[in-house]
Each structure stands twice: as structure tokens, then as C-alpha cells.
């Protein structure tokens, strides 16, 4: 029987290759997309978009590894990693970014700042290091 225990580690959710989802996704765990999503996604943990994965819509997450295609705004509270096979078209708000040679990015990038939660409208302050004069 399944246990309903909130102290357990959040689950990893997978959208497999060949799967097409239209709508919004919110999860407290991690998420891996190898299929196609049209809509917004809010992940409290890590988002992985595999080489065959594609997302068209707004993304909010804690960390992200992108190897596939993303079209839309992306807000990452900690680290955004664009792998060599990634294609990202849209604006980025993140605290840290790593871009491998071969990655394609078109849009603007803002380091640090406030990331807005899609569903609740709440904001999460990305960790910033402010310089004082």
C-alpha cells in the first residue's frame, strides 16, 4: 500500500519521449521532460529537459538543466545549465548560469532578482550579492 507521508523526499516526475501535454504543471518535487509540454511549469526542485524534450511556455524552478528546446520565459532561483544540445528562445532570470559550447540562446538574461511564482503570484528572492560603493 502507498504511504501518505509528507516528510518523505519529494518525487521525481517524468514526461516520457512521445508524450504531449497541453496545460500547466506544478510540482514540489523534481521534473524531467523528454516529451513535449505546451503551458507553464512550476517546479520547486530541479527541472531537467532532455535532448528530445521541448517546452513552450513559462518556467519557474529552483535549478534547471536544459538539453532540449525551450521557448518562453524561464526563472531559475539558483543555477541554470544550458547543455551543448540546448536551444532556448526567451528571457532568463537566474542567479547563476552555465552555458556549454554549442548551446543556442536568443533573448535577454538577467542575473539575480525576484522570480515570480506562476500559480500563486508569490515572489521568491534569488540570492544576490550586492556591491556597496
Secondary structure, 3 states (H helix, E strand, C coil): CCCCCCCCCCCEEEECCCCEEECCEEECCEEEECCEEECCEEEEEEEEECCCCEEECCEEEEEEEECCEEECCEEEEEEEEECCCCEEECCEEEEEEEECCCCEEECCEEECCEEECCCCCCEEECCCCCCCC
